[in-house]
């Protein structure tokens, strides 16, 4: 992929499956062990590591076991940009 192009969902799926597999292996967990600890079917875990498809619930369970659940905290967070302190103060007044 060219680095100046925005990522699409398929790019992100491929990156995630690779990162999760690397994380699992770095913790010396087999797929079977992770599957059992996360209460996710072995088939679901294998499918995720092969093609990137998994339910959100299963992804979060696996993330918990691998110690990276907190990485989801910032997903879809409103990242407002302010021009000045006055903008921040005015925003807080209208909450």
KEKE-3310 file (N, C-alpha, C; in steps of 0.2 Angstrom, whole numbers, plus 5000, padded with zeros to 4 digits):
npx = (5004:5002:5010:5004:4991:4974:4970:4960:4946:4949:4963:4966:4960:4969:4981:4978:4976:4988:4996:4989:4992:5006:5007:5001:5010:5022:5019:5020:5009:4998:4987:4976:4977:4975:4962:4955:4958:4952:4939:4934:4929:4940:4940:4935:4946:4956:4951:4951:4965:4969:4961:4957:4944:4932:4921:4915:4914:4922:4934:4937:4937:4949:4958:4958:4964:4976:4981:4979:4967:4964:4968:4958:4951:4952:4945:4935:4933:4929:4939:4942:4948:4955:4956:4960:4962:4950:4941:4940:4935:4923:4916:4915:4906:4894:4890)
npy = (4994:5011:5024:5036:5035:5034:5022:5008:4998:4984:4985:4988:4977:4967:4972:4971:4957:4952:4959:4955:4941:4941:4946:4936:4926:4931:4931:4918:4909:4896:4894:4887:4888:4902:4903:4896:4903:4915:4912:4910:4902:4890:4890:4902:4910:4905:4909:4922:4925:4921:4927:4938:4940:4942:4942:4957:4956:4944:4949:4958:4950:4943:4953:4957:4946:4946:4958:4970:4977:4990:4998:5000:5011:5024:5023:5030:5042:5058:5070:5084:5100:5114:5132:5141:5146:5152:5146:5133:5136:5142:5131:5122:5130:5128:5115)
npz = (5000:4996:5006:5007:5004:5011:5024:5021:5026:5024:5024:5037:5044:5040:5046:5059:5062:5060:5070:5081:5081:5082:5094:5102:5100:5106:5119:5121:5119:5113:5099:5103:5117:5119:5114:5123:5136:5132:5130:5117:5102:5095:5081:5077:5082:5074:5061:5062:5063:5051:5040:5045:5050:5063:5077:5086:5100:5102:5098:5108:5119:5117:5116:5129:5136:5130:5135:5129:5129:5133:5123:5115:5120:5115:5103:5091:5097:5101:5094:5096:5089:5095:5093:5102:5120:5123:5115:5121:5134:5130:5125:5136:5143:5137:5139)
capx = (5000:5006:5009:5000:4984:4971:4969:4953:4944:4953:4970:4966:4959:4976:4986:4976:4977:4995:4998:4987:4996:5013:5006:5000:5016:5026:5017:5020:5002:4996:4980:4972:4977:4972:4955:4952:4958:4948:4932:4932:4931:4947:4939:4935:4953:4960:4949:4954:4972:4970:4958:4955:4936:4930:4915:4918:4914:4928:4940:4938:4939:4956:4962:4958:4969:4983:4983:4978:4960:4964:4970:4951:4948:4952:4942:4929:4933:4929:4945:4941:4954:4953:4961:4962:4959:4943:4936:4939:4931:4916:4913:4913:4900:4888:4889)
capy = (5000:5017:5027:5043:5034:5032:5015:5005:4992:4978:4986:4988:4970:4964:4974:4969:4950:4951:4962:4950:4935:4942:4947:4930:4922:4934:4929:4911:4906:4893:4896:4883:4891:4908:4902:4893:4908:4921:4909:4911:4896:4890:4891:4910:4913:4903:4913:4929:4925:4919:4931:4945:4941:4940:4947:4962:4953:4939:4953:4961:4945:4941:4959:4957:4941:4948:4964:4976:4979:4997:5001:5002:5016:5030:5022:5034:5047:5065:5073:5091:5104:5121:5137:5146:5144:5154:5141:5128:5139:5143:5124:5120:5134:5125:5107)
capz = (5000:4996:5013:5007:5003:5018:5025:5020:5031:5023:5026:5045:5046:5039:5051:5066:5062:5060:5076:5087:5080:5084:5102:5105:5100:5110:5125:5120:5119:5107:5097:5108:5124:5119:5113:5130:5141:5130:5129:5110:5099:5091:5074:5077:5082:5067:5055:5063:5061:5044:5036:5049:5052:5070:5080:5090:5106:5102:5098:5114:5124:5115:5118:5137:5138:5127:5138:5125:5129:5134:5116:5112:5124:5111:5096:5089:5102:5097:5094:5094:5089:5097:5091:5107:5126:5123:5112:5126:5139:5128:5124:5142:5146:5134:5140)
cpx = (5004:5004:5005:4993:4980:4970:4961:4952:4948:4961:4971:4965:4966:4981:4984:4977:4984:4998:4995:4991:5003:5012:5005:5006:5021:5025:5017:5014:5001:4989:4975:4971:4974:4964:4952:4952:4953:4940:4930:4934:4937:4946:4938:4942:4957:4958:4951:4961:4974:4968:4956:4948:4935:4925:4919:4919:4921:4934:4942:4940:4947:4960:4963:4964:4976:4985:4983:4971:4960:4966:4963:4948:4947:4948:4936:4928:4933:4935:4945:4948:4952:4959:4964:4959:4952:4938:4935:4934:4924:4913:4911:4907:4894:4887:4883)
cpy = (5006:5021:5033:5042:5032:5025:5013:5000:4986:4979:4985:4981:4966:4966:4971:4961:4949:4954:4957:4943:4935:4943:4941:4926:4925:4932:4921:4907:4902:4896:4893:4886:4898:4908:4900:4899:4914:4918:4911:4904:4896:4891:4899:4913:4911:4908:4920:4930:4924:4925:4938:4945:4938:4945:4952:4959:4948:4943:4956:4956:4943:4947:4959:4952:4943:4955:4970:4979:4987:5001:5003:5008:5023:5029:5026:5040:5054:5069:5080:5095:5111:5126:5141:5143:5146:5149:5135:5130:5140:5136:5122:5124:5131:5118:5106)
cpz = (5000:5003:5013:5006:5010:5018:5024:5025:5031:5025:5034:5047:5046:5044:5058:5067:5063:5067:5082:5087:5083:5092:5105:5105:5105:5117:5126:5122:5112:5105:5102:5115:5124:5118:5120:5135:5139:5130:5122:5107:5095:5084:5073:5077:5076:5062:5056:5061:5054:5039:5039:5051:5059:5072:5085:5097:5107:5102:5104:5119:5123:5117:5125:5139:5136:5130:5134:5124:5129:5128:5113:5115:5119:5104:5096:5094:5098:5099:5092:5094:5091:5095:5096:5114:5127:5120:5117:5131:5136:5127:5130:5145:5143:5134:5144)
residu = (UNK:UNK:UNK:UNK:UNK:UNK:UNK:UNK:UNK:UNK:UNK:UNK:UNK:UNK:UNK:UNK:UNK:UNK:UNK:UNK:UNK:UNK:UNK:UNK:UNK:UNK:UNK:UNK:UNK:UNK:UNK:UNK:UNK:UNK:UNK:UNK:UNK:UNK:UNK:UNK:UNK:UNK:UNK:UNK:UNK:UNK:UNK:UNK:UNK:UNK:UNK:UNK:UNK:UNK:UNK:UNK:UNK:UNK:UNK:UNK:UNK:UNK:UNK:UNK:UNK:UNK:UNK:UNK:UNK:UNK:UNK:UNK:UNK:UNK:UNK:UNK:UNK:UNK:UNK:UNK:UNK:UNK:UNK:UNK:UNK:UNK:UNK:UNK:UNK:UNK:UNK:UNK:UNK:UNK:UNK)
# end
